[in-house]
């Protein structure tokens, strides 16, 4: 077996010190351009390629970001459409910037006991938090330690975040329902420990008042089972339409309707919130508020990398939602 080419071999052939080889191959400003080109030519001719580990160690960077995903005892996070949809966007963004992604399961760090220890280990250069509750306790420590991070679907003053406001999409949805004669509308809330759960409920209440509708609100928690269980709160006085704070809850409610011999949209109409992939292929396809989570993932990754590379300051990025009509509601004949 032939001997592997080493840095010492390149240094000898190029007539430079071994440290110069490392610096030249890492484009150090301490090395002149002619020397860099000479070293690179010699390295290429000898078939020498520095290890990624050594290169990253020399730059004190990993060129990798951490995608922080919550740990649930009973539900695997990537069984929910939200997390893979967001991760797809993050991957799209980091690939364009020549970074990689590590998945970090929150509260399950292995050898790392805290976020700052994780960063200082150089396993990742920054963190994207896929979802955090309103009273996210590590936020102030993270901000004080100047660790690069971005929140998705949450926001704090002074922290970088990417958030989709529910206003436009929910307004379009409620206007559509009003124009189609609905006066009694049910709503299944999300988890009110999260800002997106609170913001969606607040918008629903304001819009129900604006369009002179009679609302009936049932507490949920973004889970399919909470949507299913909400049926019992509506069944004795079923509204003409029920809106859910997420598509998963809408699917659960629709399943309960089917199990109780109600036909959608004939007996009750349903509106979801997210417009992730299952909504379009559900039976019937789900009318829903469109949440641009893939685009938000791209933007979050680019914002984080800009923070890591010192190209930007902390900022809050706001997206708008939209509304998609499908067969779970009935519109007026044109």
C-alpha angles and dihedrals in degrees: 000000000000119000116257116248111251135200088254090058091053092047092051094048092047095043095236138111120274090244088056090055091055093046094045093050090049092050094243114187087225090073123071119241095245091054091047092053093046093051092046091051092050093045090051094047091051094044094242119159120175116231117259090234092056093046093051092045089054091052093042088230136105098203085221131111128206120238103206113209124181121249115235122192096213106022128057105228096223091055084075116080092226099069099046090044091053092042090052089058093046091051090049090053099045093045090059089052095044094246130127134222131236119192111228116195108214116238088013105079099146105208094003116085099187143016094255091050088052091052094044090053087066090228085123133012097213144352137245112200107211094199134350132177122252094260095048099177100201092055098095094046089049092050093046093050093051092231111165108248141146128205121217119203092003133073139197131180108264096016128101113249145163115212137167113221112222094211104096099038094046092046090054090048095050092044089052091051092047092050089052094055103259114151101158113058130173125209130197109203127221123231105305091207086077126071093228090055091051095043093052092049092048091051092048092052093047093047094046087056093046093052094041094242128155106237128203113192125199121187118242138160107224091269126124090233092057089055091049093048092047088070090077090059092054105035099088093052105017115195117226089246135020122201122199130204090234138014093249090062090046090053091050092050091048090051090053089050091053092048089053095048096253116142120220122247095004098062100023133000124222135208123189135189126233109038093219118163100281092058094072095049098041118115103270099018109248126249103220150160110261115236111193095217096148091055090045089055091054091048093046093053093048092047091050093049090049088053092048092050094044094244097122144025128232111293141164117237118202126201129189126230126224138199131247122194119211138155099292087081132045120226128197118276112258 
